[in-house]
Amino acid sequence: MTARTTRRTAAKSRIAAVGAIAVAGTMLLTACGDQTKSGSNSSTKTSGTAAADLLPREIKAKGVIRVGSDIAYPPVEFKDKSGRTVGIDPDVGAALGKELGVTFQFENGTFDTLITGLRSKRYDLAMSSMTDTKDRQQGIDSETKKKVGEGVDFVDYFTAGVSIYTRKGDDQGIKTWADLCGKKIAVQRGTVSHNLAKAESKKCTGGKKIAIETFDNDLEAQTRLRSGGADAGSSDFPVAAYAVKTSGGGKDFQIVGEQVEAAPYGIAVAKGNDQLAKAVQAALDAIIKNGEYGKIISKWGVEAGAVTEAKLNGGS
């Protein structure tokens, strides 16, 4: 939910294109209104597509796929003013559901518990700006490198990097992660931003470590920065750009430096659920080919992060 683990190479080649997201802030704002019409539990008609034929029998019978998501990460997933779940992920989920002939039912949960929710079968999928990494695929803790679970499989559906942002007009000379030494950053717990801050702090010299304050969700971290309780924040670039454009009417924050760590977002599936993973992969390929995916990505002004095919476990 910030490109949510492991270090990725700097994404300078993406900066110019992805920069269009910030310019397209108006599109992001109008998209919020559009999305309220569908919500998170839009019904679908039975599909006769090849993707639907791949669905496990029990899911076909229920007609519902339960999706774990931390729904506090605009514009990817969040609640609109009426309380409905909206954003890029719910829109993609609705399109996948239509292709599969089921309803994608988004259920709110804390980001760092979503994979556990898959293992306990509370959710069928986790779709929450979750970065596809080898560590997550293999069930390895990214910091200790110890095995902590079975891991998950990912169907990759988007690409995003990570940005640092500060209060507007108060960047304190912060342009890179190294500039955070001796300063405080507010981040969402368990995200790539959190891991980057911990990794960078270990490199700091002269006793000037990075003070890292973590929160259950990104909106809480933004509130901390806005109030002056931190020097900087960090989120996935689409989320940071949206916050810069919308918070305080565009007067609260500014992005500093360049986007880094570009990597795929993946729809997570518990290990052993190969049939479900293949069905979701086939459905994603179908909506890419029929243009529905492109319409959603364009609607939210995030074309620079679009994928052209549904890859399984494409993260590194």
N, C-alpha and C positions, 0 to 999 in steps of 0.2 A: 502497500500500500505504500510505500515510497519505493520506488522500484523496489520491492520489499525483499536480496542478500548477497553475497560475495562480490568482490571487486571486479569491475569491468573496465576496459580500456577507454580512454577519453574519446568522446564522440564528436570531435570537432567538425567532421564532415557533415554531421547532421544539424549543426547549429543554425546555419542559415535557413534551412528548410523548416526546422522545428520552430524557429523564431516566429514563423507565421502564426503560431498558436496565440502568442501574446497580441499580435496585431489583430488577430481575428477574435478578440475578446468579445466584441459585440455579438458575434455568432454564438459564442459560448453562452452568453446571457440569454439570448432569445431561445436557444436550445432548451434551457431550463423549463420555459413555459410550454414548449412543444411536448416535452416528455411526460408531462402530467397526465396526458390523455391515456397512456398505456399502463403506467404503474408497474408493479413488480410481479403481479400475478395474472397477466393478461391471458385469457383463455385461447386455446388453439383447436383447430379441427384435426381429426385424425388424418395423418399423412400416409401416403402410399409410396414415399420416396425410398430410395435404396438405403439412405442413412437411417430411416425409421426401422427398416427391416433388421438393422444391426442391434437395436436396443435390447437389453436384457428383458426377458419375459415379465419379470415382476414389476419393472418400471412401466412397461407398456400397460400392464393391468391397472396400475395406480393412476397413470396419466399425468404424473407429476415428478419432476426432478427437483429435489431439495438442494438449494444452493447456499452454502455458507458464505457470508460476506460481511466485512466491516463497513457498514453503510454510513461513513462519515468522511468521505474522501472526494469532494467535488473537484472536477466534473465527472470523475469515473463512476462513483456510486455515492449517492447522498439522498437526503429527504428534502422534498420541495416544501413549499409553505403549507400545503395541505396535508403533509405527512406521508406522501407517497414516495416510494423508492424510484429514483430516476438516475439517469446518467448513461455513460457509454456502455458499461457492463450490463445493466438491465436491458438496454436496447439490443445489444448483441444477443443476450440471453433470450429475449422475446423472438428474435429472428431464428435462432437455433431451435427454439421450441416449436415454432411453426413448421420448420423443416422436419422435425422429429415427430410431430403430432402429439406433443406433450406440453405442459406448462412448466416454465422455469420459475420456481417459487423461491424468491430471495429471503433468507432468514438472517437477521442481524446477529453478529458475534464479534468478540474482540479478535483482532487480527492474529495475534500470536497463539490463539487457540483453535484456529480453523483446521489445521492439519490434524490435530488431535480429534477434532470433530469428525473428520473423514474416517479416521481409524475406528472410532466408536460407532460409526454408521449413523451418526446424527444427521450428517449431510451426505448427499450422493456426489456432489461436486463442491469445490471451493473456487469462487470467482471474485477476486478482490484485489486487482492490480498486483497480483503475486508474481514476483520475478521467478522465472524458471532457472534454477541453478542445479549443478551436479550435486551439491550438498543436499539440497532438498530432495532431489530424485533418489538419493542413496540413504536418506535419513540421518545425515551427519550434522552435528552442531557446527555452525560456521566459525565459531570462535574457538572452541576446544578441539574441534576436529574429531570428536568422539561420536560413535554410533549411538543415536538416541531413539531410533524408530525404524520402521520398515521403509520409509520414504514414500514418495508419490510419483505418479506419472503426470506429465503436463501436455496439454494441447495448446500450442502457442498461437496467440491471436492478436498481438499488438507489440510494439517496441517503444520503450521509453528510457530516458536517462534521468539523472538526478541533478537538481539545482540547489544552490544556497540562496537564501533571500534574507534581507535585513529590513529594519524600519526605514521608511522612505527618507532620504536625506541624511541617513546616519549609518553609513556602511562601515565606519571605523577602520577603513583601509582593508577590509576583507574582500579578496578577489578569488582566492583559492582555498582549498582545505587546509593547507599549511598555515594560512593566515589566522586560523581559528585557535592556534596555540595561545594559552593564557586567557581565552575568552569562553563564554558560555553559549551552548547551542541547545535549542529545544527541538526534540524529534519524537516521532512516534516509535514506540517500543517494537523491536523485532524487525525493523525495516532495513533496507540497504543503507539509508541515511544514518541510522543508528550504528550499523556495522562500520561504515566509513569513518564516522566520528571516533569510534573506539580504536580503529586501526591507525588513524592519523594521530590520535593522542599519544600512542606508544612511540611515535617518531619525534614528538616534541622534546626540545632540549631546555636546559636551564631551569628545570622544575616547572615550566609553564605548560602543564597539561591542559587538555580541553575539558572544561566542566560540562558534563552531558546530563541534561535533564530529560527524562523520558515520560511519555504520556500514553494513555490507552488508545487515543486516536489523534489524527493530524490536526483537527480543529482545536483541540485543547492546546496543542503545541503552538499553534498560531496565536491563540489568546495570550499565552505566556509571553511570546515575543512582542505582541502588540502593547502589552501593559508595561514593557520595559524590563521584564524579569529575565530576559536573555538577550544576547547580542546578535544572534542569528538563528535562523531555522533552516530546515532542509526537507525537500519533498521531491517526488517525481516531477519532471519538468512540466507536464500538463497541469498538474495540481498546483505547483508553484505559480505558474503563469496565470491560472484562474484566480488564485488568491490575490496576486498582485493587481489583477484587473478589477476584481469585485470588492475586496475588503475596504471598507471606508470610502466606497466610490472611487477606488484607485489611489487613495491618499495614504494608505497604511504601509505598504511594503514596496520593495524593489528587488529584482533579481540581480545578483552580483556574480561576476565571473562567467565561466562557460559551463555548459551541461557536460557531465561526465557519466561513465558507467552505463552506456546504452546496452540494453539487453531485453529479451522478450518477456512479456507478461504471459503467464500460462493459466489455463483452466486446470485445476488440480483434481486428479482422480486417484483414489486409494489403490495401492499396488494389488494386483490380482483381479481388478475390474477391467480387464482388457477389452471386453465386449463393449462396455460403456464408453471407454476411451476411444475406441474405433468409431463408434456411432457419432460421438461429438466431433471427432476429427472429420468424418465424412460430411456432417452437417455444416461445419465451418467451411470446408472446401466448396460446398454447394452454394452457400450464401455469398462467398467471394465471387464465384463464377456467375451467379445470377444478378449480381449488382447490389443486393440488399446490404451487404457489409460496407461497400463503398459509400452508400447513401448515409449510413449511420456515422461513419468516420467523418464524412464531409459535414454533416449536420452539426457535429460538435467541434469542428474546426481543427481536427488533429490528424490531417492527412499524412503528415510527415512520419507518423508512427504506424501507418498501415502495413499489413503483411500481404503477400501475394499468394501464399499457400499455407495450409494448416500443417505445421510440423509437429511431430511428437518428440518431446524431450530435446528440443533444439538449444537449450541453454548450456552455458559452460561454467 
